[in-house]
Amino acid sequence: MSDQTESTSIIIVDDTPANLTLLGEMLREKGFKVRPFPRGRLALTAAANDPPSLILLDINMPEMDGYEVCERLKSDPRLSEIPVIFISSLNETLDKVKAFQKGGVDYIIKPFQLEEVNARVDTHLQLRRFQKELRQRNQTLEETLSRLRAMQAQLVQSEKMASLGVLTAGIAHEINNPVNFINASAKGLCDALRDIMTVVKRYDELTPDSVSEQLETINRLKGELGFNELLEGVAELSSNIYTGVQRTSDIVKGLRTFSRFDQVGKISVDLHEGIDSTLMILRHRYEGSINIEKHYGKLPRIVCHPGKLNQTFMNLLVNAIDAINSKKTAFDSETIRIETQYINDSDPCRAVISFSDTGPGIPKEAMDRLFDPFFTTKDVGRGTGLGLSISLGIVENHGGILTAECEPGRGSTFRISIPVSGTES
């Protein structure tokens, strides 16, 4: 007798005492806990107070027949999943069909056969155990899936924060140069204006009695200060300040282009502006060591989520820069080539953007896993392994394709192909 059998409770409902006794003895010999009831109402109350594992239910009973008892059981959410096996001396097909329609799982004909009763009871108890186990496993899977989704959201957020770090460093570097330029020019302009105002003040101090002597003193002062050069310097410094302000304004404009918000949905944009703004942000990573070649074709304006596509451009460009910087020996010819083209001989028409680098390439064994989450060929601590996975998701959400081509030792090419629909020329 197993522990499982001992804990299994079976309710028998039959208005014939002999049947209750016979079935009860059969099932007790198998080790089941048997609870016999001669009326349906008594059985319903008992089931509600202490739900059984299975119910054997006679069809023909006074007051409330087995069909009604089964209907009430199935209407109670706490009892609806208890398997009900109907028992009857009738053997018409109509009774069997009605029994299943009311929610029964099986049918036993009187007089009882011990082997049949045991077989049917064991089968449905085992099925119910399997159903409970399956439900528990499904619940566990749902909980696990929920946790995985939460973790995925956190990891995606981490990847965004990593991109934000690159963005912040790039903006700080880009803005720092024109700000320093403006600061130095403003300081020089203040010094020049101070000397000029010294001369202007002397002119204000002129009196009719000693104009000649005072003018001679002023001219001598102007010579000492290099007055003409000061005037030229004021114009040059003012121009420098204006140039610095314009440069800062361009950087802010580029940042606004890169970081467009997508909450309002898709908008029509020029993809070249997004690529250029990304290059501006990353300039401190490649300037002086990597050549950027831009081969832009004529692309129509494309309706898309520009902020997300710009994030993809950044991921691919950062990977290209890192790949080149990982080479043990770098050359002056290290290059990232960006090429765009409009393919209008396909259905739908497509915009294709390619990023090629002269890095060491990607090992063949890594190509099949390249877009898998958490997979990275970078050194520990240098990558999360989510950039390409996120980029693939962004491109696919636009109905596009992201592919990689590589020849070890000769660099890599990542190609984005996006269908052009809802465009503006």
Buried (B, 14 or more C-beta within 10 A) or exposed (E): EEEEBEEBBBBBBBBBEEBBEBBBEBBEEBBBBBBBBBBBEBBBEBBEEEBBBBBBBBBBBEEBBBBBBBEBBBEEEEBEEBBBBBBBEEEEEEBBEBBEEBBBBBBBBBEBEEEEBBEBBEBBBEEBEEEEEEEEEEEEEEEEEEEEEEEEEEBBEEBBEBBEEBBEBBBEBBBEBBBEBBEBBBEBBEEBBEBBEBBEEBEEEEEEEEEEEBEEEBEEBBEEBEBEEBEEBBEBBBEBBEBBBEBBEBBEEBBEBBBBEEEEEBBEBBBBBBBBBBBBBBBBBBEEEBEBEEEBEEBBBBBBBBBBBBBBBBBBBBBBBBBBBBEEEEEEEBBBBBBBBBEEEEEEBBBBBBBBBBBBBBEEEBBEEBBEBEBBBBEEEEBBBBBBBBBBBBBEEBEBBBBBBBEEEEBBBBBBBBBBEEBEE
